[in-house]
Amino acid sequence: MIATTPKPPYYAVIFSSEVNQELEGYKEMSQQMVDLVKTQPGYLGHESAREELGITVSYWDSLDSIKKWKAVSEHLQAQKFGREKWYRAYKTRICLVERDYGFDSGLF
Amino acid sequence: MIATTPKPPYYAVIFSSEVNQELEGYKEMSQQMVDLVKTQPGYLGHESAREELGITVSYWDSLDSIKKWKAVSEHLQAQKFGREKWYRAYKTRICLVERDYGFDSGLF
């Protein structure tokens, strides 16, 4: 689902990743992180899709909230596993959303 | 592939979309737009993935380049078809990338 976010400005973290073939434990950890991120102060929503490349965008009220989420202990452990086991490569981009606009057919 | 982008600041356009079941012509038009966007002044790269939700992030050197790409005639036509035929909903977010960091296992 497209995330429902407030009027800009707000922040986005674009996390792009390429995974290894061996992904033991990855799906479970991903779900744990999804459950956990939703409880974080300043979290506004997230969107995710994966084909060859995975893209997860999370939305935040401030840089401070992003920084605190990065330092949550379970998340630090997930980041460590990610580097050691699952990700072949990743890139994180911290962005200020300056403007947004959209379209909704109203049929759902 | 993760896009190779210059040192921040630069811009990102996050395009999140939900498509209809009937997608005649969509794949061809998407490929045309990928070919076309790569030729645009100020284009730095893009990343794309789709499951239920589609996320395409394109990277740009300036707001002016983003504005000009939005107004390219073939792209305007694609946007029109998108609203009329293919997309159930979409959201476009214009962002300033303030910081980025990454990891590459070096195995590829």
Backbone of each chain as ProteinMPNN parsed JSONL, in Angstrom:
{"seq_chain_A": "MIATTPKPPYYAVIFSSEVNQELEGYKEMSQQMVDLVKTQPGYLGHESAREELGITVSYWDSLDSIKKWKAVSEHLQAQKFGREKWYRAYKTRICLVERDYGFDSGLF", "coords_chain_A": {"N_chain_A": [[0.838, -1.207, 0.0], [0.418, 2.264, -0.713], [2.014, 4.597, 1.313], [0.373, 6.635, 3.712], [1.077, 9.824, 4.218], [1.973, 12.844, 6.019], [1.529, 16.37, 5.184], [4.284, 17.706, 3.377], [7.118, 19.515, 4.783], [8.79, 16.374, 5.406], [10.703, 13.469, 6.384], [12.425, 10.978, 4.376], [13.723, 7.691, 4.224], [15.52, 5.999, 1.994], [16.105, 2.751, 1.303], [18.003, 0.694, -0.492], [18.633, -2.502, -1.775], [20.58, -5.445, -2.541], [20.273, -8.86, -2.406], [21.871, -11.878, -1.118], [22.011, -15.346, -2.294], [21.554, -17.24, -0.333], [19.345, -17.054, 2.213], [18.645, -17.567, 4.856], [16.644, -17.048, 7.638], [16.128, -14.451, 7.002], [13.575, -13.534, 6.141], [11.998, -13.765, 8.444], [13.333, -12.01, 10.158], [13.001, -9.628, 8.738], [10.226, -9.281, 8.975], [10.027, -8.983, 11.741], [11.366, -6.554, 12.001], [9.689, -4.85, 10.589], [7.427, -4.953, 12.245], [8.531, -3.783, 14.494], [9.479, -1.242, 13.665], [7.181, 0.179, 13.261], [6.396, 0.922, 15.772], [8.013, 2.946, 16.557], [8.943, 6.213, 17.771], [8.019, 9.025, 15.856], [7.834, 7.693, 13.46], [6.317, 7.516, 10.288], [5.312, 5.923, 8.267], [5.716, 3.263, 5.784], [7.001, 1.865, 2.701], [7.434, -0.899, 0.499], [9.127, -3.011, -1.829], [10.279, -5.788, -3.742], [12.23, -7.02, -6.387], [14.674, -8.128, -8.392], [16.206, -6.193, -7.278], [15.747, -4.76, -4.064], [13.631, -2.34, -2.623], [13.047, -0.318, 0.06], [11.225, 2.183, 1.496], [11.123, 4.289, 4.188], [9.256, 6.58, 6.179], [9.576, 9.574, 8.053], [9.349, 11.859, 10.867], [11.477, 13.487, 11.531], [15.076, 14.044, 11.448], [16.193, 13.282, 13.814], [14.49, 11.27, 14.804], [15.003, 9.288, 12.894], [17.689, 8.768, 13.401], [17.521, 7.742, 15.985], [16.037, 5.395, 15.568], [17.838, 3.963, 14.008], [19.624, 3.258, 15.966], [18.35, 1.52, 17.701], [18.457, -1.408, 19.646], [17.668, -4.06, 18.745], [17.427, -3.475, 16.093], [20.016, -2.76, 15.425], [21.222, -5.243, 15.656], [19.921, -6.581, 13.569], [20.901, -5.084, 11.42], [23.577, -5.797, 11.541], [23.49, -8.615, 11.012], [22.492, -8.347, 8.463], [24.628, -7.165, 7.012], [26.53, -9.182, 7.377], [25.393, -11.576, 6.482], [23.084, -11.505, 4.679], [22.933, -9.376, 2.78], [24.27, -8.51, -0.342], [24.922, -6.098, -1.259], [24.128, -2.765, -0.259], [22.419, 0.404, -0.136], [21.818, 3.347, 1.633], [19.79, 6.139, 1.705], [19.282, 9.298, 2.992], [16.702, 11.532, 3.093], [15.12, 14.695, 2.558], [11.793, 15.209, 2.18], [10.388, 17.362, 0.039], [8.175, 18.029, -1.398], [5.036, 16.678, -2.404], [2.723, 14.819, -4.439], [-0.261, 13.331, -5.745], [-2.43, 10.71, -7.003], [-5.55, 9.162, -6.994], [-7.732, 6.736, -7.865], [-10.038, 6.344, -6.578], [-11.459, 4.057, -6.512], [-11.101, 2.145, -4.681]], "CA_chain_A": [[0.0, 0.0, 0.0], [1.095, 3.555, -0.679], [1.947, 5.136, 2.676], [-0.322, 7.902, 3.921], [2.046, 10.676, 4.924], [1.471, 14.206, 6.214], [1.986, 17.416, 4.279], [5.713, 17.975, 3.536], [8.281, 18.63, 4.764], [9.063, 15.266, 6.334], [11.904, 12.78, 5.901], [12.336, 9.626, 3.805], [14.951, 6.894, 4.159], [15.442, 5.046, 0.881], [17.038, 1.648, 1.523], [18.047, -0.138, -1.696], [19.504, -3.627, -1.433], [20.684, -6.669, -3.341], [20.486, -9.929, -1.427], [22.546, -13.112, -1.499], [21.091, -16.457, -2.577], [21.241, -17.879, 0.947], [18.626, -16.031, 2.975], [18.084, -18.169, 6.066], [16.318, -16.131, 8.729], [15.92, -13.084, 6.503], [12.158, -13.183, 6.094], [11.542, -13.603, 9.826], [13.92, -10.773, 10.681], [12.331, -8.511, 8.052], [8.91, -9.101, 9.583], [10.268, -8.416, 13.079], [11.736, -5.138, 11.869], [8.46, -4.145, 10.196], [6.607, -4.817, 13.458], [9.222, -2.897, 15.431], [9.599, 0.14, 13.169], [5.866, 0.822, 13.407], [6.226, 1.396, 17.157], [9.04, 3.948, 16.862], [8.53, 7.618, 17.762], [8.334, 9.763, 14.635], [7.6, 6.874, 12.254], [5.114, 7.977, 9.577], [4.827, 4.92, 7.332], [6.773, 2.745, 4.911], [6.617, 1.173, 1.463], [8.475, -1.873, 0.206], [8.957, -3.908, -2.983], [11.522, -6.439, -4.133], [12.393, -7.958, -7.499], [16.106, -8.381, -8.187], [16.556, -5.146, -6.313], [14.747, -4.442, -3.053], [13.569, -0.935, -2.213], [12.161, -0.005, 1.175], [11.266, 3.595, 1.869], [10.401, 4.602, 5.423], [8.998, 8.019, 6.295], [9.856, 9.997, 9.426], [9.063, 13.272, 11.144], [12.705, 14.26, 11.775], [16.355, 13.334, 11.409], [16.427, 12.725, 15.142], [13.764, 9.994, 14.876], [15.74, 8.343, 12.04], [18.916, 8.441, 14.127], [17.163, 6.884, 17.125], [15.651, 4.079, 15.033], [19.077, 3.291, 13.583], [20.37, 2.82, 17.144], [17.577, 0.57, 18.524], [19.354, -2.575, 19.738], [17.247, -5.137, 17.838], [17.694, -3.019, 14.731], [21.474, -2.868, 15.255], [21.498, -6.666, 15.426], [19.445, -6.878, 12.208], [21.842, -4.461, 10.479], [24.794, -6.613, 11.59], [23.187, -9.816, 10.236], [22.345, -7.929, 7.064], [25.967, -7.014, 6.411], [27.309, -10.424, 7.465], [24.781, -12.764, 5.891], [22.033, -11.449, 3.675], [23.062, -8.378, 1.713], [25.444, -8.447, -1.198], [25.207, -4.655, -1.282], [22.976, -1.908, -0.001], [22.67, 1.844, -0.042], [20.801, 4.064, 2.392], [19.783, 7.572, 1.383], [18.465, 10.079, 3.917], [16.162, 12.574, 2.21], [14.058, 15.607, 2.979], [10.708, 15.271, 1.193], [10.04, 18.786, -0.048], [6.886, 18.22, -2.081], [4.468, 15.434, -2.916], [1.406, 14.917, -5.066], [-0.677, 11.98, -6.095], [-3.64, 10.418, -7.759], [-6.227, 8.0, -6.458], [-8.908, 6.567, -8.721], [-11.226, 6.323, -5.713], [-12.191, 2.809, -6.746], [-10.794, 1.162, -3.626]], "C_chain_A": [[0.875, 1.261, 0.0], [0.922, 4.155, 0.722], [1.198, 6.467, 2.693], [0.561, 8.776, 4.795], [1.49, 12.093, 5.033], [1.984, 15.156, 5.138], [3.493, 17.619, 4.47], [5.929, 19.332, 4.202], [8.233, 17.507, 5.803], [10.266, 14.528, 5.74], [11.593, 11.397, 5.317], [13.711, 8.974, 3.899], [14.751, 5.858, 3.056], [16.52, 3.988, 1.111], [16.954, 0.704, 0.322], [19.02, -1.275, -1.437], [19.472, -4.752, -2.457], [21.058, -7.79, -2.379], [21.287, -11.094, -2.023], [21.525, -14.209, -1.805], [20.633, -17.124, -1.288], [20.611, -16.848, 1.881], [17.992, -16.578, 4.248], [17.859, -17.117, 7.159], [15.944, -14.725, 8.29], [14.459, -12.645, 6.594], [11.616, -12.907, 7.503], [12.058, -12.274, 10.412], [13.266, -9.549, 10.037], [10.981, -8.223, 8.708], [9.033, -8.507, 10.981], [10.566, -6.918, 13.002], [10.531, -4.296, 11.448], [7.575, -3.912, 11.423], [7.201, -3.772, 14.401], [9.237, -1.437, 14.96], [8.287, 0.899, 13.373], [5.633, 1.397, 14.801], [7.17, 2.547, 17.497], [8.474, 5.372, 16.851], [8.946, 8.294, 16.449], [8.166, 8.981, 13.344], [6.285, 7.295, 11.593], [4.53, 6.943, 8.629], [5.983, 4.338, 6.546], [6.17, 2.028, 3.715], [7.761, 0.248, 1.082], [8.129, -2.691, -1.034], [10.302, -4.545, -3.283], [11.326, -7.238, -5.409], [13.856, -8.404, -7.388], [16.627, -7.432, -7.122], [15.418, -4.999, -5.311], [14.796, -2.965, -2.727], [12.581, -0.828, -1.061], [12.331, 1.47, 1.492], [10.482, 3.755, 3.162], [10.337, 6.119, 5.565], [9.005, 8.41, 7.769], [9.582, 11.481, 9.608], [10.321, 14.114, 11.26], [13.953, 13.393, 11.616], [16.637, 12.662, 12.741], [15.721, 11.366, 15.291], [14.48, 8.916, 14.056], [16.983, 7.834, 12.772], [18.618, 7.485, 15.284], [16.767, 5.479, 16.66], [16.887, 3.289, 14.609], [19.801, 2.668, 14.782], [19.594, 1.875, 18.064], [18.287, -0.786, 18.498], [18.948, -3.733, 18.816], [17.541, -4.763, 16.383], [19.195, -3.08, 14.434], [21.865, -4.317, 14.957], [21.081, -7.06, 14.007], [20.401, -6.296, 11.163], [23.133, -5.282, 10.393], [24.599, -7.906, 10.779], [23.103, -9.479, 8.746], [23.69, -7.835, 6.364], [26.705, -8.354, 6.344], [26.738, -11.554, 6.608], [23.937, -12.523, 4.638], [22.31, -10.518, 2.496], [24.378, -8.492, 0.964], [25.907, -6.991, -1.264], [23.946, -3.912, -0.856], [23.409, -0.448, -0.003], [21.498, 2.483, 0.697], [20.911, 5.542, 2.047], [18.793, 8.286, 2.296], [18.012, 11.341, 3.18], [15.132, 13.441, 2.915], [13.006, 15.649, 1.869], [10.197, 16.706, 1.17], [8.627, 18.995, -0.574], [6.347, 16.846, -2.431], [3.119, 15.704, -3.555], [1.028, 13.531, -5.537], [-1.983, 11.93, -6.832], [-4.237, 9.172, -7.138], [-7.539, 7.878, -7.224], [-10.198, 6.534, -7.886], [-12.019, 5.044, -5.826], [-11.893, 1.761, -5.687], [-10.838, 1.819, -2.255]], "O_chain_A": [[1.93, 1.304, 0.633], [-0.19, 4.208, 1.247], [1.367, 7.306, 1.809], [0.762, 8.49, 5.975], [0.64, 12.496, 4.24], [2.783, 14.769, 4.285], [3.95, 17.698, 5.61], [5.045, 20.189, 4.192], [7.714, 17.669, 6.907], [10.785, 14.93, 4.699], [10.63, 10.74, 5.712], [14.734, 9.623, 3.681], [13.918, 4.959, 3.173], [17.71, 4.3, 1.112], [15.959, 0.002, 0.142], [20.119, -1.044, -0.933], [18.473, -4.973, -3.141], [22.032, -7.685, -1.633], [21.368, -11.268, -3.239], [20.325, -14.025, -1.6], [19.476, -17.523, -1.159], [21.264, -15.887, 2.288], [16.934, -16.114, 4.672], [18.779, -16.395, 7.544], [15.5, -13.907, 9.097], [14.148, -11.547, 7.055], [10.876, -11.948, 7.722], [11.322, -11.531, 11.062], [13.008, -8.552, 10.711], [10.638, -7.069, 8.963], [8.249, -7.64, 11.367], [10.091, -6.127, 13.818], [10.374, -3.162, 11.9], [7.042, -2.819, 11.617], [6.482, -2.987, 15.019], [9.035, -0.517, 15.752], [8.285, 2.104, 13.626], [4.773, 2.258, 14.987], [7.13, 3.067, 18.612], [7.626, 5.698, 16.02], [10.081, 8.149, 15.996], [8.334, 9.53, 12.255], [5.26, 7.414, 12.264], [3.374, 7.064, 8.223], [7.104, 4.842, 6.617], [5.002, 1.64, 3.714], [8.926, 0.569, 1.312], [6.965, -3.023, -1.257], [11.347, -3.919, -3.101], [10.39, -8.03, -5.521], [14.236, -9.001, -6.381], [17.369, -7.806, -6.214], [14.248, -5.105, -5.68], [15.876, -2.394, -2.572], [11.416, -1.203, -1.196], [13.442, 1.944, 1.727], [9.306, 3.397, 3.226], [11.236, 6.841, 5.134], [8.507, 7.676, 8.622], [9.581, 12.256, 8.651], [10.256, 15.333, 11.107], [13.881, 12.165, 11.648], [17.248, 11.595, 12.789], [16.294, 10.425, 15.84], [14.554, 7.762, 14.478], [17.287, 6.641, 12.763], [19.367, 6.539, 15.529], [17.127, 4.489, 17.297], [16.962, 2.081, 14.831], [20.506, 1.671, 14.633], [20.117, 1.465, 19.1], [18.676, -1.257, 17.429], [19.811, -4.327, 18.169], [17.859, -5.619, 15.557], [19.596, -3.412, 13.319], [22.725, -4.581, 14.117], [21.802, -7.788, 13.325], [20.679, -6.932, 10.147], [23.707, -5.443, 9.316], [25.445, -8.252, 9.955], [23.58, -10.227, 7.893], [23.87, -8.358, 5.265], [27.416, -8.63, 5.377], [27.479, -12.38, 6.076], [24.061, -13.25, 3.653], [21.967, -10.83, 1.355], [25.452, -8.562, 1.562], [27.1, -6.696, -1.316], [22.831, -4.387, -1.074], [24.59, -0.121, 0.111], [20.336, 2.19, 0.415], [21.996, 6.123, 2.092], [17.618, 7.924, 2.364], [18.837, 12.121, 2.704], [14.374, 12.968, 3.761], [13.295, 16.074, 0.75], [9.645, 17.199, 2.153], [7.964, 19.983, -0.254], [7.123, 15.937, -2.726], [2.458, 16.696, -3.248], [1.884, 12.664, -5.709], [-2.556, 12.946, -7.225], [-3.517, 8.234, -6.794], [-8.354, 8.801, -7.23], [-11.299, 6.678, -8.418], [-13.128, 4.947, -5.3], [-12.367, 0.628, -5.773], [-10.607, 1.156, -1.244]]}, "seq_chain_B": "MIATTPKPPYYAVIFSSEVNQELEGYKEMSQQMVDLVKTQPGYLGHESAREELGITVSYWDSLDSIKKWKAVSEHLQAQKFGREKWYRAYKTRICLVERDYGFDSGLF", "coords_chain_B": {"N_chain_B": [[19.748, -3.125, -10.138], [21.634, -1.294, -7.765], [21.654, 2.173, -7.896], [24.386, 4.146, -9.002], [25.337, 6.963, -7.556], [26.238, 10.476, -7.253], [28.135, 12.252, -4.704], [26.094, 13.469, -2.07], [24.678, 16.821, -1.792], [21.838, 15.761, -3.767], [18.978, 15.165, -5.873], [16.014, 13.137, -5.331], [13.321, 11.384, -6.822], [10.639, 9.813, -5.643], [8.511, 7.452, -6.775], [5.614, 5.941, -6.134], [3.376, 3.303, -6.752], [0.18, 1.762, -7.433], [-1.117, -0.681, -9.461], [-3.705, -1.332, -11.941], [-5.614, -4.313, -12.852], [-5.809, -4.757, -15.579], [-3.41, -4.256, -17.923], [-2.655, -3.49, -20.482], [-0.259, -2.532, -22.802], [1.327, -1.336, -20.914], [3.838, -2.346, -20.092], [5.457, -1.981, -22.338], [5.367, 0.796, -22.579], [6.574, 1.52, -20.165], [9.17, 0.59, -20.586], [9.908, 2.228, -22.714], [9.91, 4.691, -21.405], [11.959, 4.303, -19.551], [14.131, 4.088, -21.308], [14.05, 6.66, -22.357], [14.29, 8.398, -20.146], [16.889, 8.091, -19.37], [18.303, 9.615, -21.146], [17.958, 12.203, -20.409], [18.848, 15.57, -19.491], [20.665, 16.031, -16.503], [19.844, 13.719, -15.29], [20.62, 11.137, -13.017], [20.443, 8.46, -12.386], [18.482, 5.441, -11.756], [16.245, 3.373, -9.775], [14.24, 0.439, -9.42], [11.43, -1.504, -8.394], [8.844, -3.962, -8.196], [6.166, -5.357, -6.43], [3.212, -6.08, -5.01], [2.96, -3.406, -4.625], [4.495, -0.852, -6.546], [7.687, 0.619, -6.715], [9.546, 3.23, -7.902], [12.524, 4.905, -7.985], [13.992, 7.798, -9.046], [16.994, 9.606, -9.711], [18.393, 12.858, -9.558], [20.091, 15.881, -10.642], [19.08, 18.365, -9.972], [16.186, 20.377, -9.047], [15.217, 21.686, -11.25], [15.919, 20.033, -13.422], [14.263, 17.85, -12.862], [11.756, 19.013, -13.159], [11.805, 19.66, -15.88], [11.955, 17.101, -17.048], [9.484, 16.091, -16.276], [7.894, 17.507, -18.01], [8.456, 16.678, -20.581], [7.294, 15.759, -23.779], [6.605, 13.062, -24.61], [6.677, 11.87, -22.145], [4.658, 13.21, -20.801], [2.481, 12.196, -22.181], [2.678, 9.503, -21.398], [2.197, 9.8, -18.653], [-0.449, 10.639, -18.745], [-1.762, 8.359, -19.863], [-1.164, 6.669, -17.772], [-2.695, 7.685, -15.615], [-5.239, 7.392, -16.724], [-5.504, 4.704, -17.492], [-3.73, 2.683, -16.317], [-2.888, 3.047, -13.603], [-4.129, 2.56, -10.362], [-3.707, 4.017, -8.18], [-1.307, 6.524, -7.303], [1.68, 8.001, -5.919], [3.845, 10.72, -5.859], [6.93, 11.754, -4.692], [9.042, 14.415, -4.079], [12.338, 14.817, -3.333], [15.122, 15.981, -1.399], [18.209, 14.578, -1.306], [20.117, 14.254, 1.424], [22.132, 12.877, 2.655], [24.073, 9.935, 2.256], [24.921, 6.442, 2.55], [26.627, 3.302, 2.377], [27.105, -0.217, 1.634], [29.09, -2.739, 0.308], [29.728, -5.91, -0.628], [31.748, -6.58, -2.264], [31.924, -8.813, -3.758], [30.984, -9.005, -6.264]], "CA_chain_B": [[21.034, -2.664, -9.629], [21.656, -0.065, -6.971], [22.168, 3.267, -8.734], [25.615, 4.813, -8.583], [25.003, 8.393, -7.526], [27.342, 11.291, -6.743], [28.088, 12.678, -3.315], [24.983, 14.405, -1.826], [23.244, 16.731, -2.075], [21.227, 15.628, -5.091], [17.541, 14.978, -5.674], [15.371, 11.854, -5.622], [11.873, 11.369, -7.024], [10.089, 8.508, -5.264], [7.207, 7.257, -7.423], [5.005, 4.719, -5.591], [2.147, 3.12, -7.52], [-0.605, 0.53, -7.426], [-1.642, -0.789, -10.825], [-4.933, -2.077, -12.209], [-5.387, -5.671, -13.374], [-5.647, -4.639, -17.038], [-2.198, -3.457, -18.1], [-2.264, -3.5, -21.894], [0.63, -1.455, -23.232], [2.062, -0.755, -19.78], [5.237, -2.798, -20.072], [6.143, -1.328, -23.459], [5.515, 2.217, -22.247], [7.57, 1.605, -19.082], [10.504, 0.435, -21.185], [10.167, 3.474, -23.474], [10.229, 5.768, -20.451], [13.302, 4.004, -19.025], [15.096, 4.468, -22.357], [14.005, 8.106, -22.538], [14.754, 9.137, -18.952], [18.356, 8.0, -19.334], [18.876, 10.623, -22.047], [17.575, 13.537, -19.957], [19.859, 16.35, -18.772], [20.554, 16.031, -15.055], [19.488, 12.377, -14.787], [21.781, 10.509, -12.367], [20.26, 7.016, -12.238], [17.189, 5.094, -11.156], [16.068, 2.039, -9.206], [12.839, 0.095, -9.56], [10.984, -2.836, -7.972], [7.389, -4.041, -8.046], [5.409, -6.537, -6.007], [1.875, -5.465, -5.09], [3.282, -1.989, -4.782], [5.675, -0.551, -7.35], [8.467, 1.79, -6.288], [10.636, 3.644, -8.777], [13.201, 6.107, -7.501], [14.957, 8.353, -10.002], [17.909, 10.545, -9.059], [18.555, 14.04, -10.41], [21.029, 16.883, -10.142], [18.405, 19.6, -9.556], [14.73, 20.461, -9.218], [14.959, 22.124, -12.607], [15.968, 18.852, -14.294], [13.054, 17.06, -12.576], [10.646, 19.76, -13.756], [11.904, 19.522, -17.342], [11.603, 15.708, -17.393], [8.028, 15.969, -16.106], [7.215, 18.198, -19.112], [8.812, 16.104, -21.89], [5.982, 15.409, -24.356], [6.344, 11.61, -24.522], [6.45, 11.566, -20.732], [3.316, 13.722, -20.499], [1.549, 11.208, -22.741], [2.741, 8.325, -20.518], [1.524, 10.166, -17.397], [-1.89, 10.669, -19.054], [-2.187, 6.952, -19.943], [-1.05, 6.121, -16.413], [-3.873, 8.084, -14.834], [-6.484, 6.934, -17.362], [-5.619, 3.267, -17.745], [-2.931, 1.68, -15.609], [-2.698, 3.216, -12.16], [-5.25, 2.688, -9.458], [-3.284, 5.132, -7.331], [0.135, 6.727, -7.222], [2.144, 9.164, -5.169], [5.181, 11.166, -6.238], [7.557, 12.562, -3.636], [10.26, 15.082, -4.527], [13.177, 14.805, -2.121], [16.534, 16.343, -1.394], [19.034, 13.572, -0.62], [21.067, 15.021, 2.234], [23.223, 12.037, 3.117], [23.921, 8.526, 1.908], [26.024, 5.554, 2.928], [26.3, 1.983, 1.867], [27.911, -1.396, 1.908], [29.227, -3.575, -0.877], [30.556, -7.037, -0.2], [32.885, -6.685, -3.171], [31.944, -10.152, -4.362], [30.392, -8.989, -7.618]], "C_chain_B": [[20.872, -1.378, -8.824], [22.301, 1.037, -7.818], [23.445, 3.857, -8.132], [25.378, 6.31, -8.689], [26.162, 9.176, -6.924], [27.176, 11.586, -5.255], [26.891, 13.627, -3.12], [25.521, 15.819, -1.59], [22.912, 16.5, -3.559], [19.746, 15.334, -4.835], [17.084, 13.559, -5.999], [13.887, 12.09, -5.855], [11.404, 9.951, -6.713], [8.693, 8.406, -5.865], [6.664, 5.901, -6.96], [3.661, 4.524, -6.28], [1.5, 1.763, -7.297], [-1.288, 0.452, -8.785], [-2.969, -1.544, -10.863], [-4.61, -3.475, -12.723], [-5.117, -5.633, -14.875], [-4.482, -3.695, -17.332], [-1.71, -3.441, -19.543], [-1.408, -2.278, -22.249], [1.536, -0.906, -22.154], [3.549, -1.092, -19.832], [6.053, -2.083, -21.157], [6.403, 0.148, -23.132], [6.559, 2.406, -21.148], [8.977, 1.527, -19.66], [10.881, 1.678, -21.988], [10.585, 4.601, -22.537], [11.609, 5.554, -19.824], [14.365, 4.433, -20.041], [15.201, 5.995, -22.463], [14.598, 8.863, -21.351], [16.283, 9.16, -18.894], [19.043, 9.055, -20.201], [18.642, 12.051, -21.543], [18.727, 14.262, -19.256], [19.614, 16.279, -17.258], [20.146, 14.701, -14.445], [20.731, 11.694, -14.22], [21.663, 8.997, -12.244], [18.858, 6.72, -11.742], [17.194, 3.654, -10.665], [14.584, 1.721, -9.224], [12.564, -1.317, -9.048], [9.465, -2.825, -7.877], [6.99, -5.387, -7.466], [3.949, -6.091, -6.116], [2.029, -3.982, -5.367], [4.484, -1.863, -5.703], [6.367, 0.677, -6.795], [9.549, 2.041, -7.328], [11.226, 4.917, -8.197], [14.154, 6.565, -8.597], [15.74, 9.454, -9.298], [18.299, 11.631, -10.051], [19.509, 15.043, -9.785], [20.342, 18.129, -9.585], [16.891, 19.495, -9.721], [14.375, 20.854, -10.641], [14.971, 20.943, -13.587], [14.718, 17.983, -14.107], [11.846, 17.693, -13.266], [10.633, 19.588, -15.28], [11.526, 18.108, -17.791], [10.092, 15.507, -17.283], [7.283, 16.525, -17.317], [7.596, 17.684, -20.505], [7.557, 15.474, -22.506], [5.649, 13.92, -24.289], [6.033, 11.202, -23.079], [5.07, 12.059, -20.295], [2.257, 12.736, -20.986], [1.509, 9.959, -21.849], [2.02, 8.595, -19.201], [0.006, 10.158, -17.582], [-2.453, 9.227, -19.121], [-2.184, 6.322, -18.552], [-2.29, 6.428, -15.589], [-5.153, 7.464, -15.4], [-6.645, 5.414, -17.373], [-4.954, 2.355, -16.711], [-2.916, 1.807, -14.099], [-4.018, 3.346, -11.415], [-4.977, 3.872, -8.528], [-1.777, 5.306, -7.47], [0.441, 7.939, -6.343], [3.575, 9.461, -5.595], [5.718, 12.051, -5.129], [8.892, 13.101, -4.144], [11.13, 15.343, -3.303], [14.587, 15.311, -2.385], [17.308, 15.28, -0.62], [20.148, 14.316, 0.109], [22.305, 14.213, 2.573], [23.02, 10.633, 2.576], [25.133, 7.74, 2.369], [25.639, 4.151, 2.501], [27.313, 0.944, 2.225], [27.934, -2.197, 0.62], [30.198, -4.687, -0.519], [31.779, -7.228, -1.092], [32.97, -8.014, -3.886], [31.347, -10.176, -5.761], [30.907, -7.81, -8.402]], "O_chain_B": [[20.078, -0.501, -9.165], [23.374, 0.84, -8.387], [23.558, 4.038, -6.92], [25.236, 6.852, -9.785], [26.973, 8.625, -6.179], [26.18, 11.204, -4.64], [26.696, 14.518, -3.946], [26.685, 15.99, -1.229], [23.605, 16.974, -4.459], [19.322, 15.265, -3.681], [17.681, 12.872, -6.827], [13.265, 12.9, -5.167], [11.732, 9.007, -7.432], [7.8, 9.177, -5.513], [7.182, 4.851, -7.341], [2.882, 5.471, -6.386], [2.165, 0.766, -7.016], [-1.953, 1.396, -9.211], [-3.306, -2.29, -9.944], [-3.451, -3.781, -13.0], [-4.29, -6.393, -15.381], [-4.544, -2.502, -17.037], [-0.508, -3.387, -19.801], [-1.807, -1.137, -22.015], [2.42, -0.098, -22.437], [4.403, -0.226, -19.639], [7.179, -1.644, -20.924], [7.49, 0.675, -23.37], [7.344, 3.353, -21.198], [9.863, 2.293, -19.278], [12.027, 2.127, -21.95], [11.499, 5.368, -22.841], [12.342, 6.515, -19.594], [15.365, 5.056, -19.685], [16.288, 6.546, -22.636], [15.318, 9.845, -21.528], [16.886, 10.127, -18.428], [20.223, 9.35, -20.012], [19.079, 13.009, -22.181], [19.492, 13.645, -18.515], [18.485, 16.448, -16.798], [20.104, 14.563, -13.222], [21.778, 11.675, -14.866], [22.664, 8.315, -12.023], [18.125, 7.63, -11.352], [18.017, 2.835, -11.072], [13.755, 2.616, -9.063], [13.375, -2.222, -9.247], [8.866, -1.81, -7.523], [7.422, -6.434, -7.949], [3.493, -5.756, -7.21], [1.344, -3.395, -6.204], [5.398, -2.686, -5.645], [5.716, 1.662, -6.447], [10.372, 1.167, -7.601], [10.512, 5.888, -7.949], [15.024, 5.807, -9.027], [15.226, 10.139, -8.414], [18.509, 11.361, -11.234], [19.712, 15.062, -8.571], [20.946, 18.872, -8.811], [16.387, 18.634, -10.442], [13.359, 20.414, -11.18], [14.126, 20.868, -14.479], [14.179, 17.447, -15.075], [11.026, 17.005, -13.873], [9.578, 19.396, -15.885], [10.85, 17.941, -18.805], [9.494, 14.823, -18.113], [6.177, 16.081, -17.626], [7.105, 18.206, -21.506], [6.838, 14.739, -21.829], [4.524, 13.556, -23.947], [5.227, 10.304, -22.834], [4.393, 11.398, -19.507], [1.27, 12.473, -20.299], [0.435, 9.422, -21.577], [1.315, 7.727, -18.687], [-0.734, 9.728, -16.697], [-3.481, 8.923, -18.515], [-3.076, 5.549, -18.201], [-2.862, 5.545, -14.949], [-6.041, 7.062, -14.648], [-7.757, 4.894, -17.277], [-5.549, 1.368, -16.279], [-2.93, 0.803, -13.388], [-4.894, 4.128, -11.784], [-5.882, 4.614, -8.147], [-1.056, 4.341, -7.726], [-0.421, 8.775, -6.069], [4.409, 8.56, -5.681], [5.049, 12.982, -4.682], [9.757, 12.342, -4.581], [10.707, 16.007, -2.357], [15.158, 15.094, -3.454], [17.093, 15.098, 0.578], [21.013, 14.93, -0.517], [23.39, 14.766, 2.758], [21.879, 10.188, 2.451], [26.22, 8.287, 2.555], [24.463, 3.855, 2.29], [28.242, 1.174, 2.999], [26.923, -2.317, -0.071], [31.345, -4.433, -0.153], [32.72, -7.937, -0.735], [33.967, -8.312, -4.544], [31.22, -11.237, -6.372], [30.528, -7.624, -9.559]]}, "name": "protein", "num_of_chains": 2, "seq": "MIATTPKPPYYAVIFSSEVNQELEGYKEMSQQMVDLVKTQPGYLGHESAREELGITVSYWDSLDSIKKWKAVSEHLQAQKFGREKWYRAYKTRICLVERDYGFDSGLFMIATTPKPPYYAVIFSSEVNQELEGYKEMSQQMVDLVKTQPGYLGHESAREELGITVSYWDSLDSIKKWKAVSEHLQAQKFGREKWYRAYKTRICLVERDYGFDSGLF"}
